[in-house]
Amino acid sequence: MGKDKLLHLCLVLLLVLFSANDSDSAEPHYMVLVPSLLHTVTPEKACLLLSHLNETVTISASLESLRENRSLFTDLVVEKDLFHCISFTLPRILSSSEVGFLTIQIKGPTQDFRKKNTVLVKNAQSLVFVQTDKPIYKPGQTGM
């Protein structure tokens, strides 16, 4: 699937926290990008942009649903500036789709940022495509 189609199919959640004083570029900035439509059994990505960190932080993501709470990833960041994408896979769900709550937490000795957003989780569907040797058959003819 192409980038344009992927961006068209699923809205991207933009979870942003900027410092109170935006003119001071030395303050830490966080941005997390996660699709608002997550498919099961296929790799999904969350991308992190962290800048001007003055300490080591732990970034974690979890998905809360009616059935369970699942940790998607936990990552330790020691760099001052970072852009990094993390892949995760969700297991198949019983229904065709369900609403969940995605929680992103960035925590360090003096930093604590937590954001919770609603996401839609859908089972990935397989598609069978059959191509024959000609577009139309007459009754009794065998397809190839």
Buried (B, 14 or more C-beta within 10 A) or exposed (E): EEEEEEEEEBEEBEBEBEBEEEEEEEBBBBBBBBBBBBBBEEEBEBEBBBBBBEEEBEBBBBBBBEEEEBEBEEBEBEEEEBEEEBEBEBEEBEEEEBEBEBBBBBEBEEBEBEBEBEBBBBBEEEEEEEEEEEEEEEEEEEEE
